[in-house]
Every structure is written in structure tokens, then in C-alpha cells.
Amino acid sequence: MTVFVITAVAVVAMIHFKDLVNRSEAMRAVEHLRQRIKQYRDEHGSVPSESWIDAQRGNLPGSARLGDLKYRGLWIDPDSTSDEILAYAERDYYSLFVGRGYIVLRLGAVLADDGHVEWMDRREFKKLLSQQESPEEIQMQQQ
């Protein structure tokens, strides 16, 4: 019986640990993307196009764990604040330690190199994104 309990606890712990590693790898991929976007912006004066982002994704360490990355570069303009969400990926982890949420890259992390990739819970992210999305962006997503 003791062996069974120890084995069950070890299996559950490994499943939760796997989710932590997957989240860490996905965040690392977005961090590498942040560095490349910053370099592009420094050279060209603006954030890159979505096709440029798509081309970079395959070469990012940890990109296999990233999932569906949404890039909002089209909606960034000179008046955008550093708080503006530039890219994000929804991740659903069924772990006690991680849970569901979003990996978020804000514009400020690219503009002044003053930020980092962050993890946001779903409620906080949805609230922030709803404040930033324009009616045109919402309409384009629905098509």
C-alpha cells in the first residue's frame, strides 16, 4: 500500500512539475521574441509586421510550447502607451501551481527595454485587453 501511495504522489507531482516547465519554456520563447522585436524596432523605427513575427516563431527556443501566439502590432501606433499588449498566448495548465492564464508581452518591454514577459490570470488579462481593443480590431477577429 505504501508503494502505491508514494507512486501516486510522485506521478501527480511530475504532472504538475511538467506544467511549470512548459510555462517556463513558453515564456522563454516570448522573451527571445521580445529581444528580436526590440532589435527590429531599433533598426527600423517601428514594430515588425505579423508576417515577420510568423517567420521568427519557428526559430525561437521553446516555441513548441508557445501555442497560438496573437500579435497586435497592426494596432500599435505612435500614441500607444508602454502598457499596450503587443503579443499574447493563452495557456491552459491544469496544475495546482500554474492554472489558466496568458503569457503577455507589453509594448514597454520592447520600446525602452524596461519590461519582461509576464504571466497574467485570465480575468486580469481579459479586462486589460478589453480596454485596449478598438472596435475595428474586435470586428477583424470575428471574421
N, C-alpha and C positions, 0 to 999 in steps of 0.2 A: 504494500500500500504506500509506503514512504517513497519508493522509487517512482510510482505513478504520480504522486503529488509533486515531487521535485521535477519530473519530466514535464508535467503540465505547466508548472510555473515557469520553467525555462523556455518552453515554446511560446507562451504568452509574452514573456519579456523580449524574446527575439523578434516577435512580430512588431511590438511597439518600438523597439530599437531600429528596426528596418525603416519605419516611417520617419523617425528622426533623421536617419542617414539620407533618405530620399529627399526630404525637405531641405536639408543642408546642401545637397548636391544641386538641387534646382535653384536655390538661392545663389549658389556659387556661379551657376551658368548666367544668371541675370547680372551678377556683379561683373563678370567678364564682358557681357554685352554693354553694361554701363560704361566701362572703360573704352570700348570701341566706339560707342556713340559720342563720348566726350572727345576722343581723338578726331572723329569725323567733324564734329562741330567746331573744334579748334582750327581745323584745316579749311572748312567750307563756310563757316559762319551761321549754319543752321542745323537743325536736327535732320537726320537722313530720312529717305523715303521708306515706305514699308517694304518695297522690293529689296532694298539694301539690307534691311533687318532680316528678311527671309533668307537671303544669301549667307548672312553671318551665322544664323542659328545652327546650321549643320556643323560648324567648326568650333562650337563652344564646348568646353569641358563640362560634362554633366547635363548637356542639353537633352539627353534621352529621358531624364527625369522631370523636365520642364513642363511638358504637356502643351496645351493650347495657349500660346502667348498672344495677348492682344496688345497691339501697338497703336498709340493715339497721336503719332507725330503729325498726321494730317490736321489735327485740331489745335496744334500748338502755334501760337502767333507771337509777335513781339510783346504783346500785353500780357501774356501768360505769366503767372506767378511761379515761384520755385516750388510751391506746394502742389502744382498741377501733376496729375498722374500721367506719366509718359508711357509706361508699359505695365502690364499685369498678367498674372496667370492664376487661375483658380485651381486650388488643390484640395482634394477631399481625402484627408487621412482619418482613418478610424482608430485612432490611438488615444489613449488616455492623456498622453503628453502633448500631442500636436493638435488634433482636431481639424476642422474645416476652416479654410481661410484663403487669403490671397497673398501671393508674392508681388510686391509693389516696388516699382522704380519711379521716383518722382523727378520732375524736371530739374529741381535744385541739385540733385546728385550729379547731374550732367553739366549744368551751367557753371557752377563755381566749385565743383568737386567737393561740395560740403555735405554730401549725404551718403547714404548707403542704401542697399536693398533692404526692404523691411517686410515683416510678416504682419498682416492685419487680419483680424477676425472679420467674418462676413458682414456683420451688422455695421461696424465702423466703416468698412470699405464701401458698402452699398450707399451709405449716407454721403460719404465724401465724393464718390463718383457721380451721384445724382446731382450734387451741387455744381459739378464741373461740366457735365454733358450738355451740349447745345441741342435744341430741337432737331437740327439737321443731322447731328451725329446719331441721335436716337432713331430717327427715320431711316438712316442708312443701314443701321444694324438690323432693322426689322425686315429689310429686303433680302 
